[in-house]
Amino acid sequence: MYTMADNNTLEDCLSYSSNVSDDLVKLWQYSRQDIIVITIIIPIILCLGVINNSAYLFVIFRVPTMRSATNICLAHLALADLLYLTVNSSVFFILKYAASPFMKNIDIMKSSPECFIFGFLKNVGYLSSIAIVTTVSFERYLAVCHPIKHLKIRGQRRTNTMVATCWVMALVLAFPTTLGTIGFIQKICVVWPEDYKDQFFSNISYCGPLSFNTETLTIPLTFVIWSFAMVSNVYMYIRIIHTMTKRRSANYMRGKDRKAQHSRNKVAQVLIINGVVFFFCQTPSILVDAILCYHRFNRVIEDDSFAILHYKNGSWFTHLPLLINAIVNPLIYAIINTQYRSAFIRAFRCKIGSNQPGDKNILAVSLSLNKSSSHDGRE
């Protein structure tokens, strides 16, 4: 193998390239499992993700009483999930397979700007989702554990500022992480075994880091960001659960106060479950990156393009949870909380202004949901 410079001809590249063994060839072939996942499972996940997240955005747009601070943050989480899911599944899996159904790790991008743009979009979706989930947890933490303070600082302007901050942080952090991992086109020249020369390409291009050293420095950045967010969320979840348990054991609330408290607790429970699923789905990928970084620092894996690409490719055990994570949030809202289900029913009715008795009940439930978000209102 030989890394080809941009000014090298194919003949120059092949004159320095080395033969590849049959064992290495197997690492670059799509297995039957790969084909099933890419051609069947990932398209299904992509369709479900687009439908679920778009439906949630439609509910927020359609039902004014759903536009609480928490739900606005969740709407931006749906946008982040849509961005990550569509770019990652379509560009880095489906279109990559369509362009080269025999060899994996071959990207459809042919230049460094293309690598950076698509990698940047994917990382923005990934990092913004982490930031927004943490923001939602912080919002619930204040509403449940410090309700008086939350009432003083609540408002539409504050919500918009928090969401904008999440996106700005994602844009800033996505720049170095993209440059350090998949921001540059890499080219390799390979002499394949005789049986594969007609099937495999001699010059291979893929999106990678500027150098393997920059990747080794960038992966810890992502790990630190993810770890900080997870620890923060776990702390806030523990405090929220502890506060809700204490209030449940104290039987001093009556009537409307008890109902309002029950609604706030239900919303908090939904968000805690959503956060647990979120970090659980991301854990396998983070662990693989951490192991890769450790091996690189200790020179367990040398600077070999084949070995690095195969190790980074990992398995569907790391990729599928990340894709599934981008589709489950609206399902969690609808399955666990009856108020969200009522809002979905109301949103998809043909006549929002209907005077049927059932509509009045749904409106009452929606208003209750708005109150359950700690009285977050629009200014």
Secondary structure, 3 states (H helix, E strand, C coil): CEECCCCCCHHHHHHHCCECCHHHHHHCECCHHHHHHHHHHHHHHHHHHHHHHHHHHHHHHHCHHHCCHHHHHHHHHHHHHHHHHHHHHHHHHHHHHHHCCCECCCCCCCCHHHHHHHHHHHHHHHHHHHHHHHHHHHHHHHHHHCHHHHHHHCCHHHHHHHHHHHHHHHHHHHHHHHHHHCCEEEEEECECCHHHCCCCCCEEEEEECCCHHHHHHHHHHHHHHHHHHHHHHHHHHHHHHHHHHHHHHCCCCCHHHHHHHHHHHHHHHHHHHHHHHHHHHHHHHHHHHHHHHHHHHCCCCCCCHHHHHHHHHCCHHHHHHHHHHHHHHHHHHHHHCHHHHHHHHHHCCCCCCCCCHHHHHHHHHHHHHHHHCCCCCCC
